[in-house]
Amino acid sequence: MNRFLFLAATFALILSACGAPAAPTIDAAQVQASAMAAAATMVAATQAAMPTNTPIPPTPLPSATPLPSPTSGVLATLPVLASPTAGASGSADDCNHLLDVGASGDQAAVLIRNNTKGQVTFSMGLGSKNSFGECGYLGWSIPKGNSISVSVPQTRTNQGDPCYWAYAWINDPKRQTTVNGGGFCINNPDKWTFDIGYDKIKLTPP
């Protein structure tokens, strides 16, 4: 009996040993190929993640912007304003400059009216020195049909002051002309009026 049990157990062990599946063996070549593929993938990913030495593009220099060319237009040619010949108290060269209004004593109010259809360049001045030792000219530009109010030194004729000369250049496209006059004595502070026409300059006292 004991022998029978021993044989049965031995047989069972043999059967169990024969029925169990064998453990699979790993192919070394397959393992090597898989490892090489994984390594190649990792190298590629590492290189893609690394920053590249991209050269910095040079900063563009600002180009010189050409300035707009001036618009050509017709410029009016102003006449040379010459003061009349001075008397014994001075010379024309001495008075060829702007009159110093502040240094010429009391002033008078003057209205200058442009009665023409063109812009007027109006000048008036003293051709010789007044009792303050001043002479020279003043000038203004007056649009067509307009007037301006100014202050000018009085001419004290009782002190030997010269009277004003006046000149107007009328820039009317249909009738360009000049007019002049003299002996305009402005001897009080009230408002005097110059009227500029195509043919003459008129001074009206207050």
Secondary structure, DSSP 4 states (H G I P E B T S, - for coil): -HHHHHHHHHHHHHHHHHHSPPPPPPPHHHHHHHHHHHHHHHHHHHHHHSPP-PPPPPPPPPPPPPPPPPPP-PPP-PPP--PPPP-TT--TGGG-SB--STTS-SEEEEEEEE-SSSEEEEEEEESS--TTS--EEEEEEE-TT-EEEEEEE---GGGTPPPEEEEEEEE-TT--EEEEEEEE---SSS-EEEEE-SS-EEEE--
